[in-house]
Amino acid sequence: MKALTKAQIITGLRGFAAMIFSIVASPVLNAEGISFQTISLGFGLLYLILAVFEIPTGVWADIFGSKKSAIFGGILQTIAMILLGHSSNYSIQILIAFTLYGLGTSFVSGALSSLMFGNAKNEDEESFNSNQYFSATEKVAVASYILASVSVGFISQWLGRQSFLIAGFFFLIAAVFVSLALSEAKSERGHRNLGQEFLTKIKDGLAGIKKSTQLMVLLPVRMFHQIETILGVLWLPWIRDLGGGDARWFSVLATGSYVLRYLVNHYFTSKARPTSYMPRIAFSLACMALGSMICIFANNVWIAFFGVWTMAGARGAFLPAVQAVQHEEFDEKIRTTGLSFMNFSTEMMIAASYFISSMVVDNISVQLAWGISAGAFGVAAILSKCFVVKN
């Protein structure tokens, strides 16, 4: 079996499981008698754990092996789903489950993508096409999101809280598949002292970012790109106010967005690797800014859909390109550590922005929120374009 096919299977299994968890967590747990306060605290713990352990687990993976890290993380996520799927309503059990899920995700984050990328690159050697690889894996991820979005309503209605066990099953199957299907060379350590090895990996990871102009540009670009997601709490009532009716319209919006991303991913799957991904990143961000501007002036639900779907299609080009740059710019020995630093910076910005936006989000109009999003996309596009012009 080709390494790309293995990566697609793992991505699909994990994407489906993660989407099931993210969709059913709040409504299903609350329907079972667990307060929204406990659920919110659980998600807060999840993201706190992600931020705190992102870099240490990345370094751990580079020292002891990305494969071990990915398998261990998958097992932790499986245990978390079992705890959530159990009938007990003790708050401490729920919080432990969210904590384990966050810890498991931090062990998988970076390590698994680095491992799959390394397998595919080593297999194809000189003929390896990073554009095809990341577009193909992203396409499968989006397809799994669509499948989960369509099926989760039936799953949660039939199984209720046991829906989490479905997610746990897929996390476990993915972990087993990683253990059997992916290979990894034995990690080399430069120091006998583990503390020194950790410090060396951290210094090398930071040095890898500093010596790459593309990575230095991507740091603020990724942060500006996330602004629209942070303001996303306003979009459901906005769709309703434009005539969208009930939550089913929001489901149409989300499913349409995933379909557009899938089609764009499919288009780029057959393309050759570009000399540089930065022009594509700049153009996709400009399209997202355009989509946000359309939403500012939307006076009915279909124009709103068109604006959001424009942004979604652009993400189908943006996300694989960003992944390709990040994976190619880091040396294999520090790739997971480097990816962890890139993820950490974005996660900390998101966490801080959520706290800041929570204080003002009730006092700003949807039009202003879309204007902020358009401005953020525009700044990110200009930064990317400046890199293109400079080089």
C-alpha positions as CSV (number, residue, x, y, z in Angstrom):
1,M,0.0,0.0,0.0
2,K,1.3,3.4,-1.0
3,A,2.3,5.8,1.8
4,L,-0.1,8.4,0.5
5,T,-3.0,5.9,0.8
6,K,-2.0,5.1,4.3
7,A,-2.0,8.8,5.2
8,Q,-5.4,9.2,3.7
9,I,-6.9,6.3,5.6
10,I,-5.4,7.6,8.9
11,T,-6.6,11.1,8.2
12,G,-10.1,10.0,7.3
13,L,-10.4,7.8,10.4
14,R,-9.2,10.6,12.7
15,G,-11.1,13.3,11.0
16,F,-14.4,11.5,11.3
17,A,-13.7,10.8,15.0
18,A,-12.7,14.4,15.8
19,M,-15.7,15.8,14.0
20,I,-18.1,13.5,15.9
21,F,-16.6,14.7,19.2
22,S,-16.7,18.4,18.3
23,I,-20.3,18.3,17.1
24,V,-21.9,16.1,19.8
25,A,-19.9,17.2,22.9
26,S,-22.1,20.2,24.0
27,P,-25.6,19.1,23.0
28,V,-25.4,15.5,24.0
29,L,-23.7,16.1,27.3
30,N,-26.1,18.8,28.2
31,A,-29.1,16.6,27.3
32,E,-27.7,14.0,29.7
33,G,-27.9,16.6,32.5
34,I,-24.3,18.0,32.5
35,S,-24.3,21.8,32.9
36,F,-23.0,24.1,30.2
37,Q,-20.7,25.5,32.9
38,T,-19.0,22.1,33.2
39,I,-18.8,21.6,29.5
40,S,-17.3,25.1,29.0
41,L,-14.8,24.4,31.7
42,G,-14.0,21.1,30.0
43,F,-13.3,22.9,26.7
44,G,-11.2,25.5,28.5
45,L,-9.1,22.7,30.0
46,L,-8.7,21.1,26.6
47,Y,-7.3,24.2,25.0
48,L,-5.1,25.0,28.0
49,I,-3.6,21.5,27.9
50,L,-3.1,21.9,24.1
51,A,-1.2,25.1,24.6
52,V,0.9,24.0,27.6
53,F,1.9,20.6,26.2
54,E,2.2,21.5,22.4
55,I,5.9,22.2,22.5
56,P,7.0,19.6,25.1
57,T,5.2,16.8,23.3
58,G,6.7,17.9,20.0
59,V,10.2,17.7,21.4
60,W,9.3,14.4,23.0
61,A,8.3,13.0,19.6
62,D,11.6,14.1,18.0
63,I,13.6,12.5,20.8
64,F,11.7,9.2,21.3
65,G,9.9,8.9,17.9
66,S,6.8,10.4,16.3
67,K,5.3,7.0,15.8
68,K,5.2,6.3,19.6
69,S,3.9,9.8,20.2
70,A,1.0,9.4,17.7
71,I,0.0,6.0,19.0
72,F,0.1,7.1,22.7
73,G,-1.9,10.2,21.8
74,G,-4.5,8.1,20.0
75,I,-4.9,5.8,23.0
76,L,-5.4,8.8,25.3
77,Q,-8.1,10.1,23.0
78,T,-9.8,6.7,23.0
79,I,-9.8,6.6,26.8
80,A,-11.3,10.1,26.8
81,M,-14.1,9.1,24.6
82,I,-14.9,6.0,26.8
83,L,-15.1,8.3,29.8
84,L,-17.4,10.7,28.0
85,G,-19.5,7.8,26.7
86,H,-20.0,6.3,30.2
87,S,-23.3,7.1,31.9
88,S,-21.8,8.8,35.0
89,N,-22.6,12.5,35.3
90,Y,-19.8,13.3,37.8
91,S,-18.2,16.6,36.8
92,I,-14.7,15.4,37.7
93,Q,-15.1,12.5,35.2
94,I,-16.1,14.9,32.4
95,L,-13.2,17.2,33.2
96,I,-10.7,14.3,33.3
97,A,-12.0,13.2,29.9
98,F,-11.6,16.6,28.3
99,T,-8.1,16.8,29.9
100,L,-7.1,13.4,28.5
101,Y,-8.4,14.4,25.1
102,G,-6.4,17.6,25.0
103,L,-3.3,15.8,26.2
104,G,-3.8,13.1,23.5
105,T,-4.3,15.7,20.8
106,S,-1.1,17.4,21.8
107,F,0.8,14.1,21.5
108,V,-0.7,13.5,18.0
109,S,-0.5,17.1,16.8
110,G,2.6,17.6,14.6
111,A,3.9,14.1,15.3
112,L,1.5,12.2,13.1
113,S,1.6,14.6,10.2
114,S,5.4,14.7,10.4
115,L,5.5,10.9,10.4
116,M,3.1,10.4,7.5
117,F,4.9,13.1,5.5
118,G,8.3,11.5,6.2
119,N,6.9,8.1,5.0
120,A,5.6,9.5,1.8
121,K,8.7,11.5,1.0
122,N,11.0,8.6,1.7
123,E,8.9,6.3,-0.5
124,D,8.8,8.6,-3.5
125,E,12.2,10.3,-3.0
126,E,12.9,12.7,-5.9
127,S,9.4,12.2,-7.5
128,F,7.7,13.3,-4.2
129,N,5.1,16.0,-4.9
130,S,4.2,17.9,-1.7
131,N,1.3,19.7,-3.5
132,Q,-0.3,16.4,-4.5
133,Y,0.3,14.9,-1.1
134,F,-1.2,17.7,1.1
135,S,-4.1,18.3,-1.3
136,A,-5.0,14.6,-1.4
137,T,-4.8,14.2,2.4
138,E,-6.8,17.4,3.0
139,K,-9.4,16.2,0.5
140,V,-9.9,13.1,2.5
141,A,-10.1,15.0,5.8
142,V,-12.8,17.3,4.4
143,A,-14.7,14.3,3.0
144,S,-14.6,12.8,6.6
145,Y,-16.0,16.1,8.0
146,I,-18.8,16.0,5.5
147,L,-19.7,12.4,6.3
148,A,-19.6,13.2,10.0
149,S,-21.8,16.3,9.6
150,V,-24.4,14.3,7.7
151,S,-24.4,11.2,9.9
152,V,-23.9,12.8,13.4
153,G,-27.6,13.7,13.7
154,F,-28.7,10.1,13.3
155,I,-25.8,8.8,15.4
156,S,-26.6,11.1,18.4
157,Q,-30.3,10.4,18.1
158,W,-29.9,6.7,18.2
159,L,-27.0,6.3,20.6
160,G,-27.1,9.5,22.7
161,R,-24.1,9.7,24.9
162,Q,-22.7,6.5,23.5
163,S,-22.0,8.5,20.3
164,F,-18.6,9.2,22.0
165,L,-17.8,5.5,21.8
166,I,-18.1,5.6,18.0
167,A,-15.5,8.4,18.0
168,G,-13.3,6.4,20.4
169,F,-13.6,3.3,18.2
170,F,-12.3,5.3,15.2
171,F,-9.5,6.9,17.2
172,L,-8.4,3.4,18.3
173,I,-8.5,1.9,14.8
174,A,-6.4,4.8,13.6
175,A,-3.8,4.2,16.4
176,V,-3.6,0.5,15.6
177,F,-3.2,1.3,11.9
178,V,-0.4,3.7,12.6
179,S,1.4,1.1,14.6
180,L,1.1,-1.5,11.9
181,A,1.4,0.5,8.6
182,L,3.9,3.3,9.2
183,S,7.6,3.0,9.7
184,E,10.1,5.2,11.4
185,A,13.9,5.2,11.6
186,K,15.3,5.1,15.1
187,S,15.7,8.5,16.6
188,E,19.2,9.8,17.2
189,R,20.1,11.6,20.4
190,G,23.0,14.1,20.6
191,H,23.2,14.1,24.4
192,R,22.9,11.4,27.0
193,N,21.3,13.9,29.4
194,L,17.6,14.1,28.6
195,G,17.3,17.7,29.8
196,Q,20.1,18.8,27.5
197,E,18.5,17.0,24.6
198,F,15.2,18.8,25.2
199,L,16.9,22.2,25.3
200,T,18.9,21.4,22.1
201,K,15.7,20.4,20.2
202,I,13.9,23.6,21.4
203,K,16.9,25.8,20.3
204,D,17.1,24.0,16.9
205,G,13.3,24.3,16.4
206,L,13.4,28.1,17.0
207,A,16.5,28.4,14.8
208,G,14.7,26.5,12.1
209,I,11.9,29.1,12.1
210,K,14.3,32.1,12.3
211,K,16.3,31.0,9.3
212,S,13.3,30.5,7.1
213,T,11.7,33.7,5.7
214,Q,8.6,31.8,4.7
215,L,8.0,30.5,8.2
216,M,8.6,33.9,9.7
217,V,5.9,35.3,7.3
218,L,3.5,32.4,8.1
219,L,3.5,33.1,11.8
220,P,1.5,36.3,11.6
221,V,-0.4,35.1,8.5
222,R,-1.8,32.1,10.3
223,M,-2.8,34.3,13.3
224,F,-4.6,36.8,11.1
225,H,-6.3,34.0,9.2
226,Q,-7.9,32.7,12.5
227,I,-9.6,36.0,13.4
228,E,-12.7,35.1,11.4
229,T,-13.0,31.8,13.2
230,I,-12.8,33.5,16.6
231,L,-15.7,35.8,15.7
232,G,-17.7,32.8,14.4
233,V,-20.1,32.8,17.4
234,L,-22.0,35.6,15.6
235,W,-22.6,33.7,12.4
236,L,-25.6,31.5,13.4
237,P,-27.8,34.4,14.6
238,W,-26.7,36.4,11.6
239,I,-27.9,33.6,9.2
240,R,-31.2,33.5,11.1
241,D,-31.7,37.3,10.9
242,L,-31.1,37.1,7.1
243,G,-34.0,34.6,6.7
244,G,-32.1,31.4,7.4
245,G,-34.8,30.1,9.8
246,D,-33.6,27.3,12.1
247,A,-30.3,25.6,12.7
248,R,-30.8,23.4,9.6
249,W,-29.8,26.4,7.5
250,F,-26.5,26.6,9.4
251,S,-26.0,22.9,8.5
252,V,-26.5,23.8,4.8
253,L,-23.9,26.5,5.2
254,A,-21.4,24.2,6.9
255,T,-21.9,21.3,4.4
256,G,-21.6,23.7,1.5
257,S,-18.4,25.0,2.9
258,Y,-16.9,21.6,3.2
259,V,-18.0,20.6,-0.3
260,L,-16.3,23.7,-1.8
261,R,-13.1,22.9,0.1
262,Y,-13.2,19.4,-1.1
263,L,-13.6,20.5,-4.8
264,V,-10.7,22.9,-4.5
265,N,-8.5,20.2,-2.8
266,H,-9.5,17.8,-5.7
267,Y,-8.5,20.4,-8.3
268,F,-5.0,20.9,-6.8
269,T,-4.4,17.1,-6.3
270,S,-3.5,16.7,-10.0
271,K,-1.2,19.8,-10.1
272,A,2.6,19.9,-10.1
273,R,4.4,21.3,-7.1
274,P,4.7,25.1,-7.6
275,T,8.1,26.8,-7.3
276,S,6.8,28.6,-4.3
277,Y,3.5,28.2,-2.4
278,M,3.4,31.8,-1.2
279,P,1.6,33.3,-4.3
280,R,-1.2,30.7,-3.8
281,I,-1.4,31.6,-0.1
282,A,-1.6,35.3,-0.9
283,F,-4.3,34.8,-3.6
284,S,-6.4,32.5,-1.3
285,L,-6.2,35.1,1.5
286,A,-7.3,37.8,-0.9
287,C,-10.3,35.6,-1.9
288,M,-11.1,35.2,1.8
289,A,-11.1,39.0,2.2
290,L,-13.4,39.2,-0.8
291,G,-15.8,36.7,0.8
292,S,-15.8,38.6,4.1
293,M,-16.6,41.9,2.2
294,I,-19.5,40.1,0.4
295,C,-20.8,39.1,3.9
296,I,-20.7,42.7,5.1
297,F,-23.2,43.8,2.5
298,A,-25.3,40.6,2.4
299,N,-29.0,41.4,2.6
300,N,-30.3,37.8,2.2
301,V,-29.2,34.4,3.2
302,W,-28.1,33.3,-0.3
303,I,-25.7,36.2,-0.7
304,A,-24.4,35.4,2.8
305,F,-23.9,31.8,1.7
306,F,-22.0,32.9,-1.4
307,G,-19.6,35.0,0.7
308,V,-18.9,32.2,3.3
309,W,-18.6,29.6,0.5
310,T,-16.0,31.9,-1.2
311,M,-13.9,31.8,1.9
312,A,-14.3,28.1,2.3
313,G,-13.2,27.4,-1.2
314,A,-10.1,29.6,-0.7
315,R,-9.3,27.6,2.4
316,G,-9.1,24.6,0.3
317,A,-6.1,26.1,-1.4
318,F,-4.7,27.9,1.7
319,L,-4.5,25.0,4.2
320,P,-2.6,22.4,2.1
321,A,-0.2,25.1,1.0
322,V,0.6,26.2,4.5
323,Q,1.1,22.6,5.6
324,A,3.5,22.0,2.6
325,V,5.6,25.0,3.5
326,Q,5.8,24.1,7.2
327,H,6.8,20.5,6.6
328,E,9.3,21.2,3.9
329,E,11.1,24.0,5.7
330,F,12.0,22.0,8.8
331,D,14.7,19.4,8.9
332,E,13.4,15.9,9.6
333,K,15.2,15.7,12.9
334,I,13.4,18.7,14.3
335,R,10.2,18.7,12.2
336,T,7.8,17.8,14.9
337,T,9.4,20.3,17.3
338,G,9.2,23.0,14.6
339,L,5.6,22.3,13.8
340,S,4.8,22.4,17.5
341,F,6.2,25.9,17.8
342,M,4.1,27.0,14.8
343,N,1.0,25.5,16.3
344,F,1.7,26.9,19.7
345,S,1.9,30.5,18.5
346,T,-1.4,30.2,16.8
347,E,-3.1,28.4,19.7
348,M,-1.9,31.0,22.2
349,M,-3.3,33.8,20.0
350,I,-6.6,32.0,19.6
351,A,-6.9,31.4,23.4
352,A,-6.1,35.1,24.1
353,S,-8.4,36.3,21.4
354,Y,-11.3,34.3,22.8
355,F,-10.9,35.9,26.2
356,I,-10.6,39.4,24.7
357,S,-13.5,38.9,22.2
358,S,-15.8,37.5,25.0
359,M,-15.7,41.0,26.6
360,V,-16.7,42.9,23.4
361,V,-18.5,40.3,21.2
362,D,-22.0,41.2,22.5
363,N,-21.4,44.9,21.8
364,I,-20.3,44.8,18.1
365,S,-22.4,44.4,15.0
366,V,-22.1,41.5,12.6
367,Q,-21.1,43.9,9.9
368,L,-18.2,45.2,12.0
369,A,-17.2,41.6,12.8
370,W,-17.1,40.8,9.1
371,G,-15.2,44.1,8.5
372,I,-12.6,43.0,11.1
373,S,-12.3,39.6,9.4
374,A,-11.9,41.2,6.0
375,G,-9.2,43.5,7.3
376,A,-7.4,40.6,9.0
377,F,-7.5,38.5,5.7
378,G,-6.3,41.6,3.8
379,V,-3.3,42.2,6.1
380,A,-2.3,38.5,5.8
381,A,-2.6,38.6,2.0
382,I,-0.4,41.7,1.9
383,L,2.2,40.1,4.1
384,S,2.3,37.0,1.8
385,K,2.4,39.2,-1.3
386,C,5.3,41.2,0.1
387,F,7.2,38.0,0.4
388,V,6.5,37.1,-3.2
389,V,7.6,40.6,-4.4
390,K,10.7,40.5,-2.3
391,N,11.8,37.1,-3.7
